[in-house]
Amino acid sequence: GSSGGWTGISQTMAFTEAQISDAYVFPRYDYADNTKYNSIQVANFDTINTNIIVEIGGIVRGTYPISVGGSQNVTFPSLVAGPVVVRSDNGAKIVASLYELKRADTTGAWTGQTQMMGLPESQLSDTYIIPRYNYTLLDVVPYLVFANADSVSTTITVTIGGVVRGTYGMDPGESLVQSYNGVNGGPVEISSNNSAEIIASLLQFRRPGSSGGWTGISQTMAFTE
């Protein structure tokens, strides 16, 4: 609401100008859950006008004319798919992020928020690292989110603390969300078996106690190896 105590917090590292690209990638977009809000935020950082194209799960979902110095917030209600590719149609430098809100119920005020910068497409890799994964607590649930961002099929392997936790065959334009109840360890390595370019993040929900709806959200892009 417009008054009362603050319930959520998010801090996102800004990009340096040298990192700015004409295309960005995210693992997944999910706006089918009424306890969560998903939007893609885009801006034109160039000196020329551009059309920004949003492709999700291999399908173009929208094209948005953005003038110099302009920005826009776009949503796709009921859509769940990945990877997400956001690009300009003329090589113009743009910037893009995934903005999410969370609440315990399907109605009412939002209590948590997170914003994750897109990974420049030129930085895509076949291996990603996250420091730690902990699904032994009752007040937090962590998910690994990953997608095949290449044009060839691949098998993605998830290794946590040196132990393989799962292997997943994935076609181009496919994404998955996985969790490993009872696992606590690190580092986390998410890799393809054939050098296919993939993308991965850590998504976490949190609540103030050991039961009830999830009120907080955090999503962080994994580092490339």
Backbone torsions as a table, in degrees:
resi	resn	phi	psi	omega
1	GLY	NA	-166.0	-176.6
2	SER	-95.2	1.0	179.2
3	SER	-149.9	173.1	-180.0
4	GLY	97.4	-176.4	-178.1
5	GLY	-72.4	152.5	177.4
6	TRP	-77.0	137.3	-175.7
7	THR	-112.8	-20.9	-176.3
8	GLY	-132.0	159.5	178.9
9	ILE	-148.9	146.5	175.5
10	SER	-149.2	138.0	174.1
11	GLN	-130.7	127.3	-175.6
12	THR	-124.7	132.5	177.9
13	MET	-71.7	130.6	176.0
14	ALA	-73.7	155.5	175.2
15	PHE	-82.4	144.6	166.8
16	THR	-73.9	159.1	-178.7
17	GLU	-60.8	-32.1	-179.0
18	ALA	-68.0	-21.2	179.9
19	GLN	-85.3	-13.3	-175.3
20	ILE	-63.8	136.5	-172.1
21	SER	-131.2	177.4	173.8
22	ASP	-100.3	1.6	-179.2
23	ALA	-154.9	139.1	-179.3
24	TYR	-134.2	155.7	-177.3
25	VAL	-130.6	141.3	171.8
26	PHE	-126.6	153.3	-179.7
27	PRO	-66.3	-38.0	-167.6
28	ARG	-164.4	151.4	173.4
29	TYR	-123.3	131.9	-176.3
30	ASP	-140.9	102.6	177.2
31	TYR	-126.4	40.5	177.6
32	ALA	-105.6	-5.1	-178.0
33	ASP	-105.6	118.3	-176.6
34	ASN	-71.3	-7.1	173.2
35	THR	-87.3	1.7	-175.6
36	LYS	-140.1	140.8	176.9
37	TYR	-112.9	132.6	179.2
38	ASN	-124.3	130.9	172.5
39	SER	-142.7	154.6	175.2
40	ILE	-109.8	123.9	-179.1
41	GLN	-104.7	128.4	-175.5
42	VAL	-130.6	150.5	177.8
43	ALA	-147.8	150.0	176.5
44	ASN	-94.0	114.8	-178.3
45	PHE	-103.4	10.4	-175.4
46	ASP	-100.8	-176.8	178.9
47	THR	-102.5	9.6	178.1
48	ILE	-129.7	152.2	175.1
49	ASN	-68.3	156.9	-179.0
50	THR	-151.3	164.6	167.7
51	ASN	-108.6	124.6	178.8
52	ILE	-97.5	126.3	-177.4
53	ILE	-105.1	130.3	176.9
54	VAL	-110.5	118.4	178.8
55	GLU	-115.6	127.0	-178.9
56	ILE	-128.9	124.3	-178.7
57	GLY	62.6	32.3	177.6
58	GLY	82.2	4.0	-177.7
59	ILE	-121.1	132.4	176.2
60	VAL	-69.6	122.4	-177.2
61	ARG	-102.8	-16.1	179.3
62	GLY	-179.9	151.8	175.4
63	THR	-127.5	131.3	-169.4
64	TYR	-130.3	113.7	175.1
65	PRO	-68.3	124.7	-180.0
66	ILE	-126.8	120.2	179.1
67	SER	-75.9	167.9	176.0
68	VAL	-56.4	129.5	-179.4
69	GLY	76.2	10.7	-178.8
70	GLY	-99.3	159.9	177.6
71	SER	-145.8	163.5	-179.2
72	GLN	-154.6	148.6	174.8
73	ASN	-110.1	121.9	-176.7
74	VAL	-122.8	144.1	179.3
75	THR	-132.2	158.7	179.2
76	PHE	-136.5	79.8	-176.2
77	PRO	-55.6	141.1	176.4
78	SER	75.3	0.0	-177.4
79	LEU	-90.9	133.8	171.7
80	VAL	-132.8	114.2	-179.9
81	ALA	-172.7	169.1	176.5
82	GLY	-173.9	165.8	2.9
83	PRO	-74.8	168.4	175.5
84	VAL	-106.1	128.4	175.2
85	VAL	-121.5	124.9	179.1
86	VAL	-118.0	120.2	-176.0
87	ARG	-143.4	156.7	171.3
88	SER	-87.0	156.4	-176.3
89	ASP	-93.1	-0.9	-176.8
90	ASN	-136.7	20.1	179.2
91	GLY	80.2	4.2	179.0
92	ALA	-63.8	143.6	178.3
93	LYS	-74.9	128.5	-179.4
94	ILE	-131.7	175.9	173.7
95	VAL	-140.5	146.5	-175.0
96	ALA	-146.8	145.1	176.5
97	SER	-142.2	161.2	174.1
98	LEU	-106.3	119.2	-177.9
99	TYR	-111.0	128.7	-175.9
100	GLU	-131.8	144.3	173.4
101	LEU	-120.6	154.5	-177.7
102	LYS	-139.3	145.4	172.5
103	ARG	-146.4	161.2	-175.6
104	ALA	-72.9	-33.9	-175.9
105	ASP	-115.3	175.6	-177.7
106	THR	-79.9	-9.8	175.0
107	THR	-134.7	168.0	178.3
108	GLY	104.1	-175.7	-175.5
109	ALA	-72.6	147.2	174.2
110	TRP	-75.3	138.1	-176.2
111	THR	-115.7	-13.4	-179.8
112	GLY	-138.3	154.9	178.2
113	GLN	-149.5	155.6	174.7
114	THR	-152.9	151.1	177.0
115	GLN	-137.5	124.7	-177.2
116	MET	-120.1	124.4	177.2
117	MET	-68.8	145.5	176.1
118	GLY	-71.1	153.7	175.7
119	LEU	-86.6	124.2	175.3
120	PRO	-52.8	134.0	-173.0
121	GLU	-58.4	-32.0	-179.4
122	SER	-67.6	-14.8	-178.7
123	GLN	-97.6	3.9	177.7
124	LEU	-56.6	145.9	-175.3
125	SER	-139.0	174.6	174.5
126	ASP	-98.8	-0.4	-177.5
127	THR	-145.2	134.9	179.3
128	TYR	-131.1	148.9	-176.2
129	ILE	-126.9	137.7	173.0
130	ILE	-127.0	140.0	-174.3
131	PRO	-60.2	-42.8	-168.6
132	ARG	-158.9	151.5	176.8
133	TYR	-132.5	129.9	-177.9
134	ASN	-138.7	106.2	176.0
135	TYR	-119.8	51.9	177.2
136	THR	-118.1	0.5	-178.0
137	LEU	-104.5	153.7	-178.6
138	LEU	-90.0	-11.9	-177.2
139	ASP	-104.1	6.1	177.5
140	VAL	-146.8	140.8	175.0
141	VAL	-128.2	121.0	-178.7
142	PRO	-103.2	142.4	177.2
143	TYR	-126.8	142.4	168.4
144	LEU	-96.8	127.8	-178.5
145	VAL	-115.6	123.9	-178.8
146	PHE	-146.5	158.7	-175.0
147	ALA	-148.2	153.9	173.3
148	ASN	-88.3	109.4	-178.2
149	ALA	-99.8	12.8	-177.6
150	ASP	-102.9	-179.3	179.2
151	SER	-100.9	6.3	178.4
152	VAL	-124.2	152.9	175.7
153	SER	-69.1	156.0	-178.5
154	THR	-152.3	167.9	170.1
155	THR	-116.0	122.8	-179.1
156	ILE	-99.0	130.6	179.3
157	THR	-110.9	132.9	176.3
158	VAL	-108.7	120.7	179.2
159	THR	-120.1	127.9	-179.9
160	ILE	-125.7	121.4	-179.0
161	GLY	59.9	33.0	178.6
162	GLY	82.8	0.5	-179.0
163	VAL	-112.4	128.6	177.2
164	VAL	-69.7	124.4	-178.1
165	ARG	-103.4	-15.6	179.0
166	GLY	177.4	151.1	172.6
167	THR	-127.6	140.8	-170.0
168	TYR	-138.9	117.0	173.8
169	GLY	-73.9	128.9	-175.0
170	MET	-137.0	129.9	175.1
171	ASP	-81.6	164.6	173.8
172	PRO	-57.3	140.8	178.6
173	GLY	75.0	20.7	-179.5
174	GLU	-115.2	146.1	177.7
175	SER	-133.6	159.0	179.9
176	LEU	-141.3	154.5	171.6
177	VAL	-124.2	124.3	-176.1
178	GLN	-130.2	146.8	174.1
179	SER	-134.8	159.0	-173.4
180	TYR	-135.9	85.4	-175.7
181	ASN	-60.5	132.3	178.7
182	GLY	88.9	-5.3	-178.3
183	VAL	-91.2	134.1	177.3
184	ASN	-142.1	109.6	-179.5
185	GLY	175.2	-178.2	179.8
186	GLY	-175.5	169.4	0.3
187	PRO	-74.0	166.4	176.4
188	VAL	-103.2	127.8	176.9
189	GLU	-121.5	127.6	178.8
190	ILE	-120.6	117.1	-171.4
191	SER	-142.1	152.5	172.7
192	SER	-92.2	157.5	-174.7
193	ASN	-93.0	-6.2	-174.0
194	ASN	-135.2	26.2	179.6
195	SER	68.3	12.1	175.9
196	ALA	-63.7	142.4	178.8
197	GLU	-76.7	128.1	-179.6
198	ILE	-128.6	179.4	176.2
199	ILE	-147.5	148.4	-173.3
200	ALA	-150.3	151.7	176.8
201	SER	-146.8	167.3	173.6
202	LEU	-112.0	120.1	178.3
203	LEU	-110.8	130.2	-179.2
204	GLN	-132.4	137.2	172.0
205	PHE	-108.7	146.8	-179.0
206	ARG	-138.3	151.9	175.8
207	ARG	-138.5	161.1	-174.4
208	PRO	-75.6	-10.9	-180.0
209	GLY	-141.5	-164.1	-175.9
210	SER	-89.5	-0.9	178.9
211	SER	-148.5	169.1	-179.7
212	GLY	99.6	179.2	-177.8
213	GLY	-71.9	156.3	178.5
214	TRP	-80.2	129.0	-174.6
215	THR	-111.0	-20.5	-177.5
216	GLY	-117.0	157.4	-178.6
217	ILE	-146.0	144.1	173.8
218	SER	-147.2	134.3	172.8
219	GLN	-135.1	130.2	-174.3
220	THR	-129.3	132.3	176.7
221	MET	-69.9	134.8	175.4
222	ALA	-71.0	156.1	176.0
223	PHE	-84.5	144.5	170.5
224	THR	-74.9	154.4	-178.9
225	GLU	-66.2	NA	NA
